[in-house]
Amino acid sequence: MRLPSQAAPTLRRGALLSLVLALFCGRAALADRVRILETDREAAEARVELALGAREELLVSAFIFGDDPFTVTSLGLLRETARRGVAVRLIADAQWNAIPDALQAHLLAEGIEIREYHPFRLDRLRWVSRRMHDKLAVADGRALIAGGRNLQSTYFGFGHQIKSHDYVDCDLLVEGDAAAEARRYFMALWESPDVRAPTPRATPAEVRAAAAEIDRRLPWLLERVAAARSDPAREPGAFVEAGPVRFLHDPVRGMPATKKVGDELRALLDGARESAILESPYLVPTRALREALRRALERGVRVRILTNSLGATDNLWPQAGYVGEKDDLVKMGVELWEYQGPECLHSKDAVIDGETVVVGSYNLDPRSQRLNRELALVLTNREVATELLRRMDQHLEKSVRIDERGFPVGASERYPGIAREKVWRLRLLRLLAPFVRGQL
């Protein structure tokens, strides 16, 4: 049908207006806002605000859920969120879910849904070594927190509660479309056969005692929330309009096919032109990572990696796989640094070419590449990259550089200041490490 001639200009103007609006809306939809959460306080306050601000749904997953005062208090906040009518769902890795049965039973009775990733089953023995290493919180599909922190005291500066060291870590708080993608991922995992609802065993008296423990601890948190909100000197954290943030995750049944996080991150390394500044608590390079590092160095890319020293590490097994690699990495051209503590480095982040930021759960080791379920956030924004790089540079103040011998620069021994008993345990594990390298 031919349109009347006088209607054509009006329709053309309408089509042009629709195109402009579509383009504008498309750009707006991609304008994610980002905050770096490095300090313990930043990380804790952001999670509290995320829970308090949730209106319809709060989704939380973590590799580790602890059994300590900080975790119990945090779970109390989630209980109060559920009591406001918000749908609260938790996914915990079954091997590292330390929430007591009585407390789980109380949370379930309060309407919080809980599922465990890969619980032990005789008909799924491969599940034993395949874990969920995610650390994720999503509120209403509009905001997310992801990075390296589990839900345990040691990740928020309260390690003294369990007589343990604290972790140096990093998360990102993101508002925008990336949160909707994170929600889709969480729900696909939630509905997948990889998770099961737990069946906690506890007597009514034990459940009442667990509820009373939350009731006893929660006022401490609520008092601090009220004090912080009424503090005129308190400045809310500043967001950066960062452009589109990519939410990377390993493949999950029920979603379109995706690349593994490790493959995506190596592709970013292959695209580096000038520099790749990396942090990982464990450094056991796979063959694919080693080749990607070699290609980058051959292109003239500066590669700097910070990982834990023997004195700072919380896990001797990956350290046993790493110590034999140190001199080779340095001879290859990697600028290798070791964090000295007293905390343990736990951040898994990178800045590439001074503009691309990566923060997630992925360690530079075979386990993250082949066995664990991982996720990461990727964005390109020079302002965010500059701030993260500044924080990463500060970690070098508690670090030493490694030379071609595998020694700290200027040292006359490989492990200066480390107790002899710990060195001997490491040497024993080094004999065994080649046989379990894929598990490190």
The 8 nearest C-alpha neighbors of each residue, nearest first, counted from 0:
[[1, 2, 3, 4, 7, 6, 10, 5],
 [0, 2, 3, 4, 7, 6, 5, 10],
 [3, 1, 4, 0, 6, 7, 5, 10],
 [4, 2, 6, 5, 1, 7, 0, 8],
 [3, 5, 6, 7, 2, 8, 1, 9],
 [6, 4, 3, 7, 8, 9, 2, 10],
 [5, 7, 9, 4, 3, 8, 10, 2],
 [6, 8, 10, 4, 9, 5, 11, 2],
 [9, 7, 11, 10, 6, 12, 5, 4],
 [10, 8, 12, 6, 7, 11, 13, 5],
 [9, 11, 13, 7, 12, 8, 14, 6],
 [10, 12, 8, 14, 13, 9, 7, 15],
 [13, 11, 15, 9, 10, 14, 8, 16],
 [14, 12, 10, 16, 11, 15, 17, 9],
 [13, 15, 11, 17, 16, 12, 10, 18],
 [14, 16, 18, 12, 13, 17, 11, 19],
 [17, 15, 13, 19, 18, 14, 12, 20],
 [18, 16, 14, 20, 15, 19, 21, 13],
 [17, 19, 21, 15, 16, 20, 22, 14],
 [20, 18, 16, 22, 21, 17, 23, 15],
 [21, 19, 23, 17, 22, 18, 24, 16],
 [22, 20, 18, 24, 19, 23, 25, 17],
 [21, 23, 25, 19, 20, 24, 18, 26],
 [24, 22, 20, 26, 25, 21, 19, 27],
 [25, 23, 27, 21, 26, 22, 20, 28],
 [24, 26, 22, 28, 23, 27, 21, 29],
 [27, 25, 23, 29, 24, 28, 22, 30],
 [28, 26, 24, 30, 29, 25, 23, 31],
 [29, 27, 25, 26, 30, 24, 176, 175],
 [28, 30, 243, 26, 27, 31, 242, 176],
 [31, 29, 242, 27, 28, 243, 240, 26],
 [32, 30, 175, 242, 243, 174, 241, 29],
 [33, 31, 240, 174, 239, 173, 241, 238],
 [32, 34, 173, 239, 238, 172, 241, 31],
 [35, 33, 172, 238, 171, 36, 239, 173],
 [34, 36, 171, 37, 170, 172, 33, 387],
 [37, 35, 170, 42, 41, 171, 169, 38],
 [36, 38, 169, 168, 35, 170, 39, 41],
 [39, 37, 41, 40, 36, 42, 169, 168],
 [38, 40, 155, 42, 41, 156, 43, 37],
 [39, 41, 43, 42, 38, 44, 155, 156],
 [42, 40, 38, 44, 36, 39, 43, 45],
 [41, 43, 36, 39, 45, 40, 44, 38],
 [42, 44, 40, 46, 45, 41, 39, 47],
 [45, 43, 47, 41, 46, 42, 40, 48],
 [46, 44, 48, 42, 47, 43, 41, 49],
 [47, 45, 49, 43, 44, 48, 50, 42],
 [46, 48, 44, 50, 49, 45, 51, 43],
 [49, 47, 51, 45, 50, 46, 52, 44],
 [48, 50, 46, 52, 47, 51, 45, 53],
 [49, 51, 47, 53, 48, 52, 46, 80],
 [52, 50, 48, 49, 53, 47, 80, 54],
 [51, 53, 49, 50, 48, 54, 138, 47],
 [54, 52, 50, 138, 51, 55, 49, 139],
 [55, 53, 85, 56, 52, 139, 138, 84],
 [54, 56, 85, 139, 53, 86, 57, 84],
 [55, 57, 86, 139, 85, 138, 87, 53],
 [56, 58, 138, 87, 137, 86, 53, 139],
 [57, 59, 88, 137, 136, 87, 89, 138],
 [60, 58, 136, 89, 135, 88, 90, 137],
 [61, 59, 90, 135, 89, 134, 91, 136],
 [62, 60, 134, 63, 133, 149, 91, 135],
 [61, 63, 132, 92, 133, 131, 91, 149],
 [64, 62, 95, 149, 61, 96, 150, 65],
 [65, 63, 150, 96, 97, 151, 98, 61],
 [64, 66, 151, 97, 70, 67, 63, 98],
 [65, 67, 98, 97, 70, 71, 99, 64],
 [66, 68, 70, 69, 65, 71, 152, 161],
 [69, 67, 71, 70, 72, 160, 66, 152],
 [68, 70, 72, 152, 71, 67, 73, 151],
 [71, 69, 73, 72, 67, 151, 68, 65],
 [70, 72, 74, 68, 73, 69, 67, 75],
 [73, 71, 75, 69, 70, 74, 217, 216],
 [74, 72, 70, 76, 75, 71, 69, 77],
 [75, 73, 77, 71, 76, 72, 70, 78],
 [74, 76, 78, 72, 73, 77, 213, 217],
 [75, 77, 79, 73, 74, 78, 80, 72],
 [78, 76, 80, 74, 75, 79, 81, 73],
 [77, 79, 75, 81, 80, 76, 74, 82],
 [80, 78, 82, 76, 81, 77, 75, 83],
 [81, 79, 77, 83, 78, 82, 85, 76],
 [80, 82, 85, 78, 84, 83, 79, 87],
 [81, 83, 79, 84, 80, 78, 85, 109],
 [84, 82, 81, 80, 85, 79, 54, 78],
 [85, 83, 82, 81, 86, 80, 55, 54],
 [84, 86, 55, 81, 56, 83, 54, 80],
 [85, 87, 56, 81, 55, 57, 84, 88],
 [88, 86, 57, 111, 56, 81, 58, 85],
 [87, 89, 112, 58, 113, 111, 59, 57],
 [90, 88, 113, 59, 60, 58, 112, 114],
 [91, 89, 60, 114, 115, 113, 59, 61],
 [92, 90, 115, 61, 60, 96, 93, 62],
 [91, 93, 116, 62, 95, 115, 131, 94],
 [92, 94, 115, 118, 116, 96, 95, 91],
 [95, 93, 92, 96, 118, 130, 117, 119],
 [96, 94, 63, 92, 93, 97, 62, 64],
 [95, 97, 64, 93, 98, 91, 63, 94],
 [96, 98, 65, 66, 64, 95, 99, 63],
 [97, 99, 66, 96, 65, 64, 103, 100],
 [100, 98, 102, 101, 97, 103, 66, 199],
 [99, 101, 199, 103, 102, 200, 104, 201],
 [102, 100, 206, 201, 104, 103, 99, 205],
 [101, 103, 105, 209, 99, 104, 100, 106],
 [104, 102, 100, 106, 105, 101, 107, 99],
 [103, 105, 101, 107, 102, 106, 199, 100],
 [104, 106, 102, 108, 103, 107, 206, 101],
 [107, 105, 109, 103, 108, 111, 104, 102],
 [108, 106, 111, 104, 110, 109, 105, 112],
 [107, 109, 105, 106, 110, 104, 111, 103],
 [110, 108, 106, 107, 111, 105, 78, 81],
 [109, 111, 107, 108, 112, 106, 81, 87],
 [112, 110, 107, 87, 106, 109, 88, 113],
 [111, 113, 88, 107, 89, 110, 87, 114],
 [114, 112, 89, 88, 90, 196, 111, 115],
 [113, 115, 196, 90, 195, 194, 197, 89],
 [114, 116, 91, 93, 194, 195, 92, 90],
 [115, 117, 194, 92, 93, 193, 118, 91],
 [118, 116, 126, 193, 194, 93, 119, 115],
 [119, 117, 93, 116, 120, 115, 94, 195],
 [118, 120, 117, 127, 121, 126, 124, 123],
 [121, 119, 123, 122, 118, 124, 126, 117],
 [120, 122, 123, 124, 119, 125, 126, 127],
 [121, 123, 120, 124, 125, 119, 126, 127],
 [124, 122, 120, 125, 121, 126, 119, 127],
 [123, 125, 126, 121, 127, 122, 120, 119],
 [126, 124, 127, 123, 128, 129, 122, 120],
 [125, 127, 129, 124, 128, 117, 123, 119],
 [128, 126, 125, 124, 129, 119, 117, 130],
 [127, 129, 126, 130, 125, 370, 438, 371],
 [130, 128, 370, 126, 371, 127, 125, 131],
 [129, 131, 371, 132, 128, 372, 92, 370],
 [130, 132, 372, 92, 371, 133, 62, 116],
 [131, 133, 62, 372, 373, 371, 130, 360],
 [134, 132, 373, 61, 131, 62, 374, 135],
 [135, 133, 61, 60, 145, 149, 146, 148],
 [134, 136, 145, 60, 59, 144, 133, 61],
 [137, 135, 59, 144, 143, 58, 60, 145],
 [136, 138, 143, 58, 142, 57, 140, 182],
 [139, 137, 57, 53, 142, 140, 56, 141],
 [140, 138, 56, 141, 55, 53, 57, 137],
 [139, 141, 179, 178, 138, 182, 142, 137],
 [140, 142, 178, 139, 175, 174, 138, 179],
 [143, 141, 174, 178, 138, 173, 137, 140],
 [144, 142, 137, 178, 173, 136, 172, 138],
 [143, 145, 172, 136, 171, 135, 173, 170],
 [146, 144, 135, 170, 171, 134, 359, 143],
 [147, 145, 170, 359, 360, 358, 169, 148],
 [146, 148, 360, 346, 169, 359, 168, 170],
 [149, 147, 154, 146, 134, 168, 150, 170],
 [148, 150, 63, 61, 151, 134, 62, 154],
 [151, 149, 64, 63, 70, 65, 61, 148],
 [152, 150, 65, 70, 153, 149, 154, 64],
 [151, 153, 157, 69, 158, 154, 155, 70],
 [154, 152, 158, 165, 157, 155, 151, 156],
 [153, 155, 166, 152, 148, 151, 156, 165],
 [156, 154, 39, 153, 152, 157, 43, 40],
 [157, 155, 153, 39, 165, 158, 154, 152],
 [158, 156, 152, 159, 153, 155, 160, 165],
 [157, 159, 153, 163, 165, 160, 152, 164],
 [158, 160, 162, 161, 157, 163, 164, 153],
 [161, 159, 158, 162, 157, 67, 152, 68],
 [160, 162, 159, 163, 158, 67, 152, 157],
 [163, 161, 159, 160, 158, 164, 157, 153],
 [162, 164, 158, 161, 159, 165, 153, 160],
 [165, 163, 158, 342, 153, 166, 162, 343],
 [164, 166, 153, 158, 342, 156, 154, 343],
 [167, 165, 343, 154, 342, 344, 345, 168],
 [168, 166, 344, 345, 343, 346, 342, 165],
 [167, 169, 346, 345, 166, 147, 37, 148],
 [168, 170, 37, 346, 36, 147, 146, 171],
 [171, 169, 146, 36, 145, 147, 35, 37],
 [170, 172, 35, 36, 144, 145, 34, 173],
 [171, 173, 144, 34, 33, 143, 35, 170],
 [174, 172, 33, 143, 142, 32, 171, 144],
 [175, 173, 142, 32, 31, 141, 178, 143],
 [176, 174, 31, 177, 141, 178, 142, 173],
 [175, 177, 179, 178, 28, 29, 31, 180],
 [176, 178, 180, 179, 175, 244, 246, 181],
 [179, 177, 181, 140, 142, 141, 143, 176],
 [178, 180, 140, 182, 176, 181, 177, 141],
 [179, 181, 183, 177, 182, 178, 184, 176],
 [182, 180, 178, 184, 179, 183, 177, 185],
 [183, 181, 179, 185, 184, 180, 140, 186],
 [184, 182, 180, 186, 181, 185, 187, 179],
 [183, 185, 181, 187, 182, 186, 188, 180],
 [186, 184, 182, 188, 187, 183, 189, 181],
 [185, 187, 189, 183, 188, 184, 190, 182],
 [188, 186, 184, 190, 189, 185, 253, 191],
 [187, 189, 191, 185, 186, 190, 184, 251],
 [190, 188, 186, 187, 191, 185, 194, 114],
 [189, 191, 187, 188, 186, 192, 194, 253],
 [190, 192, 188, 193, 189, 187, 252, 194],
 [193, 191, 194, 190, 195, 188, 189, 252],
 [194, 192, 191, 117, 116, 195, 188, 189],
 [195, 193, 116, 115, 192, 114, 117, 191],
 [196, 194, 114, 115, 197, 116, 193, 118],
 [195, 197, 114, 113, 115, 198, 194, 112],
 [198, 196, 199, 114, 195, 115, 113, 103],
 [197, 199, 200, 196, 104, 100, 103, 195],
 [200, 198, 100, 104, 197, 201, 103, 101],
 [201, 199, 100, 198, 101, 202, 104, 103],
 [200, 202, 101, 205, 100, 199, 206, 203],
 [201, 203, 205, 204, 206, 200, 101, 207],
 [204, 202, 206, 205, 207, 201, 101, 208],
 [203, 205, 207, 202, 206, 208, 201, 209],
 [206, 204, 208, 202, 207, 203, 101, 201],
 [205, 207, 101, 209, 203, 208, 204, 105],
 [208, 206, 210, 204, 209, 205, 211, 203],
 [207, 209, 211, 205, 206, 210, 212, 204],
 [210, 208, 206, 212, 102, 211, 207, 101],
 [209, 211, 207, 213, 212, 208, 214, 206],
 [210, 212, 214, 208, 209, 213, 215, 207],
 [213, 211, 215, 209, 214, 210, 208, 216],
 [212, 214, 216, 210, 215, 211, 75, 217],
 [215, 213, 211, 212, 217, 216, 210, 218],
 [216, 214, 212, 213, 217, 211, 218, 219],
 [215, 217, 213, 214, 218, 72, 219, 212],
 [216, 218, 219, 220, 72, 214, 213, 215],
 [219, 217, 221, 220, 216, 222, 215, 214],
 [220, 218, 217, 222, 221, 216, 223, 215],
 [221, 219, 223, 218, 217, 222, 224, 72],
 [220, 222, 218, 224, 223, 219, 225, 217],
 [223, 221, 225, 219, 220, 224, 218, 226],
 [224, 222, 226, 220, 225, 221, 227, 219],
 [223, 225, 221, 227, 222, 226, 228, 220],
 [226, 224, 222, 228, 223, 227, 221, 229],
 [227, 225, 223, 229, 224, 228, 230, 222],
 [226, 228, 224, 230, 229, 225, 223, 233],
 [229, 227, 225, 226, 230, 224, 233, 231],
 [228, 230, 226, 227, 231, 225, 233, 224],
 [229, 231, 227, 233, 232, 228, 226, 225],
 [232, 230, 233, 229, 234, 228, 227, 226],
 [233, 231, 230, 234, 229, 227, 235, 228],
 [234, 232, 230, 231, 235, 227, 228, 229],
 [233, 235, 232, 236, 231, 237, 230, 227],
 [236, 234, 237, 233, 238, 228, 232, 45],
 [235, 237, 234, 238, 34, 41, 45, 35],
 [236, 238, 235, 239, 34, 234, 33, 35],
 [239, 237, 34, 33, 32, 236, 240, 35],
 [238, 240, 33, 32, 241, 34, 237, 383],
 [241, 239, 32, 242, 31, 30, 33, 238],
 [240, 242, 239, 32, 380, 31, 33, 30],
 [241, 243, 30, 31, 29, 240, 244, 380],
 [242, 244, 29, 31, 30, 245, 378, 241],
 [245, 243, 378, 377, 177, 31, 246, 242],
 [244, 246, 377, 376, 247, 378, 177, 243],
 [245, 247, 376, 177, 375, 244, 181, 248],
 [248, 246, 375, 374, 260, 376, 245, 249],
 [249, 247, 374, 260, 373, 250, 375, 246],
 [248, 250, 259, 260, 373, 372, 251, 374],
 [251, 249, 257, 256, 259, 248, 258, 252],
 [252, 250, 254, 253, 188, 249, 187, 184],
 [251, 253, 254, 191, 250, 187, 188, 255],
 [252, 254, 187, 251, 255, 191, 188, 190],
 [255, 253, 252, 251, 256, 187, 250, 184],
 [256, 254, 257, 253, 250, 252, 251, 258],
 [255, 257, 250, 254, 258, 251, 252, 253],
 [258, 256, 250, 255, 259, 249, 248, 254],
 [259, 257, 260, 262, 263, 249, 250, 256],
 [258, 260, 249, 262, 261, 250, 263, 257],
 [259, 261, 263, 262, 249, 248, 247, 264],
 [262, 260, 264, 263, 259, 368, 265, 361],
 [261, 263, 265, 259, 260, 264, 266, 258],
 [264, 262, 266, 260, 261, 265, 259, 267],
 [265, 263, 267, 261, 266, 262, 260, 268],
 [264, 266, 268, 262, 267, 263, 269, 261],
 [267, 265, 269, 263, 264, 268, 262, 270],
 [266, 268, 264, 270, 265, 269, 263, 271],
 [269, 267, 265, 271, 270, 266, 264, 291],
 [268, 270, 266, 267, 271, 265, 291, 295],
 [269, 271, 267, 268, 266, 272, 295, 265],
 [272, 270, 268, 269, 273, 352, 351, 274],
 [273, 271, 300, 270, 352, 274, 298, 299],
 [272, 274, 300, 352, 271, 301, 299, 275],
 [275, 273, 301, 352, 300, 351, 302, 271],
 [274, 276, 351, 302, 350, 301, 277, 352],
 [277, 275, 303, 350, 349, 302, 304, 351],
 [278, 276, 349, 304, 348, 303, 275, 305],
 [279, 277, 305, 348, 347, 304, 306, 349],
 [278, 280, 347, 306, 281, 362, 346, 363],
 [281, 279, 306, 345, 307, 344, 346, 282],
 [282, 280, 279, 317, 362, 363, 306, 283],
 [281, 283, 363, 364, 321, 284, 279, 306],
 [282, 284, 364, 321, 320, 363, 281, 285],
 [285, 283, 364, 288, 289, 282, 363, 286],
 [284, 286, 288, 287, 365, 289, 364, 283],
 [285, 287, 289, 288, 290, 284, 291, 365],
 [286, 288, 290, 285, 289, 291, 284, 265],
 [289, 287, 291, 285, 290, 286, 284, 292],
 [288, 290, 286, 292, 291, 287, 284, 285],
 [289, 291, 293, 287, 292, 288, 294, 286],
 [292, 290, 288, 294, 293, 289, 295, 287],
 [293, 291, 289, 295, 290, 294, 288, 296],
 [292, 294, 290, 296, 291, 295, 297, 289],
 [295, 293, 297, 291, 292, 296, 290, 298],
 [296, 294, 292, 298, 300, 293, 297, 291],
 [295, 297, 300, 299, 293, 298, 294, 292],
 [296, 298, 294, 299, 295, 293, 300, 292],
 [299, 297, 295, 296, 300, 294, 272, 273],
 [298, 300, 296, 297, 301, 295, 273, 272],
 [301, 299, 273, 274, 296, 295, 298, 272],
 [300, 302, 274, 273, 275, 299, 303, 296],
 [303, 301, 275, 333, 274, 276, 334, 300],
 [304, 302, 334, 276, 335, 333, 277, 275],
 [305, 303, 277, 335, 278, 276, 336, 334],
 [306, 304, 336, 278, 337, 335, 277, 279],
 [307, 305, 280, 337, 279, 338, 278, 281],
 [308, 306, 338, 337, 312, 280, 311, 344],
 [307, 309, 337, 311, 310, 338, 339, 312],
 [308, 310, 312, 311, 307, 318, 414, 417],
 [309, 311, 308, 312, 417, 339, 340, 307],
 [312, 310, 343, 340, 308, 339, 309, 307],
 [313, 311, 307, 309, 314, 343, 310, 308],
 [312, 314, 311, 343, 315, 309, 307, 310],
 [315, 313, 312, 316, 317, 318, 281, 309],
 [314, 316, 318, 317, 319, 425, 313, 312],
 [315, 317, 319, 318, 314, 439, 320, 428],
 [318, 316, 320, 439, 319, 315, 281, 321],
 [317, 319, 315, 321, 316, 320, 322, 314],
 [320, 318, 429, 316, 317, 321, 322, 428],
 [319, 321, 317, 318, 283, 432, 322, 323],
 [320, 322, 318, 283, 324, 319, 323, 282],
 [323, 321, 324, 325, 319, 320, 318, 405],
 [322, 324, 321, 325, 320, 326, 319, 327],
 [325, 323, 321, 322, 327, 326, 328, 320],
 [326, 324, 405, 328, 327, 322, 323, 329],
 [325, 327, 405, 403, 329, 404, 328, 324],
 [328, 326, 330, 324, 329, 325, 331, 403],
 [329, 327, 331, 325, 326, 330, 333, 324],
 [328, 330, 333, 332, 326, 331, 403, 327],
 [331, 329, 327, 332, 328, 403, 326, 333],
 [330, 332, 328, 329, 333, 327, 293, 296],
 [331, 333, 329, 330, 334, 328, 296, 302],
 [332, 334, 329, 302, 328, 335, 331, 303],
 [335, 333, 303, 302, 329, 304, 332, 336],
 [334, 336, 304, 401, 333, 400, 303, 305],
 [335, 337, 400, 305, 399, 401, 304, 398],
 [338, 336, 308, 306, 307, 398, 399, 305],
 [337, 339, 398, 307, 308, 340, 306, 397],
 [340, 338, 398, 311, 397, 308, 337, 310],
 [341, 339, 342, 311, 343, 338, 397, 310],
 [340, 342, 311, 339, 343, 164, 310, 165],
 [343, 341, 340, 165, 166, 164, 167, 311],
 [342, 344, 166, 311, 340, 312, 167, 345],
 [343, 345, 167, 280, 166, 346, 307, 342],
 [344, 346, 280, 168, 167, 166, 343, 347],
 [347, 345, 168, 169, 147, 348, 344, 279],
 [348, 346, 279, 278, 359, 360, 358, 361],
 [349, 347, 358, 357, 278, 277, 346, 359],
 [348, 350, 277, 357, 276, 356, 278, 351],
 [349, 351, 356, 276, 355, 353, 275, 384],
 [350, 352, 275, 355, 353, 274, 354, 271],
 [353, 351, 274, 273, 354, 271, 275, 272],
 [352, 354, 351, 384, 350, 355, 381, 385],
 [353, 355, 381, 384, 380, 379, 352, 351],
 [356, 354, 379, 351, 350, 378, 380, 384],
 [357, 355, 350, 378, 377, 384, 349, 379],
 [356, 358, 377, 349, 348, 376, 350, 359],
 [359, 357, 348, 376, 375, 146, 347, 170],
 [358, 360, 375, 146, 374, 361, 347, 376],
 [359, 361, 147, 146, 374, 373, 347, 133],
 [360, 362, 359, 367, 373, 347, 363, 374],
 [363, 361, 364, 279, 367, 281, 347, 360],
 [364, 362, 282, 279, 281, 283, 284, 361],
 [363, 365, 283, 284, 366, 362, 282, 367],
 [366, 364, 368, 437, 367, 285, 369, 439],
 [367, 365, 370, 369, 438, 368, 364, 439],
 [368, 366, 371, 365, 362, 364, 361, 369],
 [369, 367, 365, 366, 261, 370, 364, 371],
 [368, 370, 366, 367, 365, 371, 437, 129],
 [371, 369, 129, 366, 367, 368, 130, 128],
 [372, 370, 130, 367, 129, 131, 132, 366],
 [371, 373, 131, 132, 249, 130, 133, 370],
 [374, 372, 133, 132, 361, 360, 249, 248],
 [373, 375, 248, 247, 359, 360, 133, 260],
 [376, 374, 359, 247, 358, 246, 360, 248],
 [375, 377, 246, 358, 245, 357, 359, 247],
 [378, 376, 357, 245, 356, 244, 375, 246],
 [379, 377, 244, 356, 355, 380, 245, 243],
 [380, 378, 355, 354, 356, 381, 377, 241],
 [379, 381, 354, 383, 382, 241, 384, 378],
 [380, 382, 354, 384, 383, 385, 353, 379],
 [383, 381, 385, 384, 380, 386, 354, 239],
 [384, 382, 386, 385, 381, 380, 387, 239],
 [383, 385, 381, 354, 387, 382, 386, 356],
 [386, 384, 388, 382, 383, 387, 381, 389],
 [385, 387, 389, 383, 388, 384, 382, 390],
 [388, 386, 390, 384, 389, 385, 391, 383],
 [387, 389, 391, 385, 390, 386, 384, 392],
 [390, 388, 386, 392, 387, 391, 385, 393],
 [391, 389, 393, 387, 388, 392, 386, 394],
 [390, 392, 388, 394, 393, 389, 387, 395],
 [393, 391, 389, 394, 390, 395, 388, 396],
 [392, 394, 390, 395, 391, 396, 389, 397],
 [395, 393, 396, 391, 392, 397, 398, 390],
 [396, 394, 398, 397, 393, 392, 338, 399],
 [395, 397, 394, 393, 398, 392, 399, 338],
 [398, 396, 395, 339, 394, 338, 340, 399],
 [399, 397, 338, 395, 339, 337, 396, 336],
 [400, 398, 337, 336, 407, 401, 338, 408],
 [399, 401, 336, 407, 408, 335, 337, 402],
 [402, 400, 407, 406, 408, 335, 336, 405],
 [401, 403, 408, 405, 404, 406, 407, 329],
 [404, 402, 326, 405, 329, 330, 401, 406],
 [405, 403, 406, 326, 402, 401, 325, 413],
 [404, 406, 326, 325, 403, 402, 401, 413],
 [407, 405, 413, 404, 401, 402, 408, 410],
 [408, 406, 401, 410, 400, 399, 402, 409],
 [407, 409, 402, 401, 410, 400, 406, 399],
 [408, 410, 407, 411, 406, 402, 412, 401],
 [411, 409, 407, 412, 408, 406, 415, 413],
 [410, 412, 409, 413, 406, 415, 407, 408],
 [413, 411, 410, 414, 415, 406, 407, 409],
 [412, 414, 406, 415, 405, 407, 411, 410],
 [415, 413, 417, 412, 416, 309, 406, 422],
 [416, 414, 417, 412, 413, 410, 411, 407],
 [415, 417, 414, 418, 310, 419, 412, 413],
 [416, 418, 415, 414, 310, 419, 422, 421],
 [419, 417, 420, 421, 422, 416, 310, 414],
 [418, 420, 422, 421, 423, 417, 424, 416],
 [419, 421, 423, 418, 422, 424, 417, 425],
 [422, 420, 424, 423, 419, 418, 425, 417],
 [423, 421, 419, 425, 424, 420, 426, 418],
 [422, 424, 426, 420, 425, 421, 419, 427],
 [425, 423, 421, 427, 426, 422, 428, 420],
 [424, 426, 422, 428, 423, 427, 319, 429],
 [425, 427, 423, 429, 424, 428, 422, 430],
 [428, 426, 424, 429, 425, 430, 423, 431],
 [427, 429, 431, 425, 430, 426, 319, 432],
 [430, 428, 319, 432, 426, 431, 427, 425],
 [429, 431, 428, 427, 432, 426, 433, 434],
 [430, 432, 428, 429, 434, 433, 435, 427],
 [431, 433, 429, 435, 434, 436, 430, 320],
 [434, 432, 436, 435, 431, 430, 429, 320],
 [433, 435, 432, 431, 436, 437, 430, 438],
 [436, 434, 432, 438, 437, 433, 439, 431],
 [437, 435, 433, 439, 438, 432, 434, 320],
 [436, 438, 365, 435, 439, 366, 369, 434],
 [437, 439, 436, 366, 435, 365, 370, 128],
 [438, 317, 436, 366, 437, 365, 316, 364]]
